């Protein structure tokens, strides 16, 4: 099975760090453990990128975007660049928050 390189742009890393800091307000240890699990799950996408397509995000980004649900609460959106062997993480958010485009975000 093909293994893809997973690329997480700086802005997505900042979205993730914001959640880590939010969790750390309650418990630093819990925040660090959560971050470790999330990083492992994101890297795992490189081995199994066959997640469901998210139609709204695909329209927003103008390409096929897939969605991974992490720990029943968080959403990781990514696209697969088959020819380059790369998975690009496009967005991360808590599932209860508005998605891109719902609040006028770009």
C-alpha positions as CSV (number, residue, x, y, z in Angstrom):
1,X,0.0,0.0,0.0
2,X,1.2,3.5,-0.9
3,X,2.4,5.7,2.0
4,X,1.7,9.4,1.5
5,X,3.7,12.3,3.0
6,X,1.5,14.4,5.3
7,X,2.0,18.1,5.1
8,X,0.5,20.4,7.8
9,X,0.8,24.1,6.8
10,X,1.7,26.6,9.5
11,X,-1.9,28.1,9.7
12,X,-3.3,24.6,10.5
13,X,-0.6,24.0,13.1
14,X,-1.7,27.3,14.7
15,X,-5.3,26.1,14.7
16,X,-4.2,22.9,16.5
17,X,-2.0,24.9,19.0
18,X,-5.0,27.0,19.8
19,X,-6.9,23.9,20.8
20,X,-3.9,22.6,22.8
21,X,-3.8,25.9,24.7
22,X,-7.5,25.7,25.4
23,X,-7.2,22.2,26.8
24,X,-4.1,23.3,28.8
25,X,-6.2,25.8,30.7
26,X,-7.7,22.8,32.5
27,X,-4.7,20.4,32.4
28,X,-1.3,20.7,30.7
29,X,-0.7,17.0,30.9
30,X,-4.1,16.3,29.3
31,X,-3.4,18.9,26.6
32,X,0.0,17.3,25.7
33,X,-1.5,13.8,25.6
34,X,-4.3,15.0,23.4
35,X,-1.8,16.7,21.1
36,X,0.2,13.5,20.8
37,X,-2.9,11.5,19.9
38,X,-3.9,14.1,17.3
39,X,-0.5,14.2,15.7
40,X,-0.4,10.4,15.5
41,X,-3.9,10.3,13.9
42,X,-3.0,13.0,11.4
43,X,0.2,11.1,10.5
44,X,-1.9,7.9,10.1
45,X,-3.9,9.6,7.3
46,X,-0.7,9.0,5.2
47,X,-1.3,5.3,5.5
48,X,-5.1,5.3,5.0
49,X,-6.3,8.4,3.2
50,X,-9.7,6.9,2.2
51,X,-11.9,9.0,4.4
52,X,-15.3,10.4,3.3
53,X,-15.5,13.4,1.0
54,X,-16.8,16.6,2.6
55,X,-18.9,18.3,-0.1
56,X,-19.1,21.7,1.5
57,X,-15.4,22.0,2.1
58,X,-14.7,20.6,-1.4
59,X,-16.8,23.5,-2.8
60,X,-15.0,26.0,-0.5
61,X,-11.5,24.8,-1.6
62,X,-12.4,24.0,-5.2
63,X,-11.0,20.5,-5.0
64,X,-11.8,17.2,-3.3
65,X,-11.6,17.5,0.5
66,X,-11.8,14.6,2.8
67,X,-12.8,14.7,6.5
68,X,-11.4,12.7,9.4
69,X,-13.3,12.8,12.7
70,X,-10.9,12.7,15.7
71,X,-12.1,11.6,19.1
72,X,-15.7,12.2,18.1
73,X,-15.3,16.0,18.5
74,X,-12.7,17.4,16.2
75,X,-12.6,17.6,12.4
76,X,-9.4,17.4,10.2
77,X,-9.9,18.3,6.6
78,X,-7.4,17.3,4.0
79,X,-6.8,16.7,0.3
80,X,-4.9,14.0,-1.4
81,X,-2.4,14.9,-4.1
82,X,-2.1,11.5,-5.7
83,X,0.5,12.2,-8.3
84,X,2.8,13.9,-5.7
85,X,2.2,11.3,-3.0
86,X,1.2,14.1,-0.6
87,X,-1.7,14.7,1.8
88,X,-2.2,18.3,2.6
89,X,-4.1,19.1,5.8
90,X,-6.3,22.1,5.0
91,X,-8.2,22.9,8.2
92,X,-8.7,21.7,11.7
93,X,-11.6,22.6,14.1
94,X,-13.8,21.5,16.9
95,X,-16.9,20.0,15.4
96,X,-19.2,22.4,17.3
97,X,-17.6,25.4,15.7
98,X,-18.8,27.0,12.5
99,X,-17.2,25.7,9.4
100,X,-15.4,27.8,6.9
101,X,-17.8,29.9,4.9
102,X,-20.6,29.8,7.5
103,X,-19.6,33.0,9.3
104,X,-18.1,34.8,6.3
105,X,-14.6,33.3,6.8
106,X,-12.5,32.8,3.8
